[in-house]
């Protein structure tokens, strides 16, 4: 028996690398799309229209935002030279250059400060930890909405956390004012036919879903089961990885 004989087929099965799973009664195209998410790292050079970009941003703005503060912004980078410089700062990731646009999501605390300054209003607590959380969480929620919107249009995406490896240089490239921080990038474009992007298995639901109280010991068996499944997935991709060992052996700068 080969890997192909036991490989999951449906999106839900692939998400957990478990061929025994069946789709629940509560299933629809939105759930299918969410479970089919995958990171794409090869792109065609076809441009992304302004209309499509506007739709992605409006989808992003439809995400939840703390107290409606909307403490985020996004920079769409299309210029090839700028993308090349940002790709270099993010570890020479070629897909940043290949794709038509790199969206850099920002925790934006400059806008509220400008508004307060224009009105001579004090900003109490603007520099506390909670305020910082708000900007970064809002940016993440918005970006995830944009990902779902992009994939619904047949586009591919991949997050670029490695922009945080060189925050000052990224800020200079994007012309960021004080109090604005690049949280991550998001490559968006038309997947190359040879991209071969796969749905990567996640931990079993029982490893992350707790009932009433958090139960750490109960996770062990589920994590062990996942280690076997992700190993099978990696083997099918002709890779030799251990998910567990990455926690203490992977000290490289962030890539995703």
Secondary structure, DSSP 8 states (H G I E B T S, - for coil): --HHHH---SHHHHHHT-TT----SS--HHHHHHHT--B---B------HHHHHHHHHHHHTS--GGG---EEEEEE--HHHHHHHHHHTT--HHHHHSSEEEEEEEE-HHHHHHHHHHT---TTTTSHHHHHHHHHHHHHHHHHHHHHHHHTT-EEEEEGGGGGGHHHHHHHHT--TTEEEEEEEEEE-B-TT----------HHHH--SSS--STTHHHHHHHHHHHHHHHHHHTT----TTTHHHH--S----
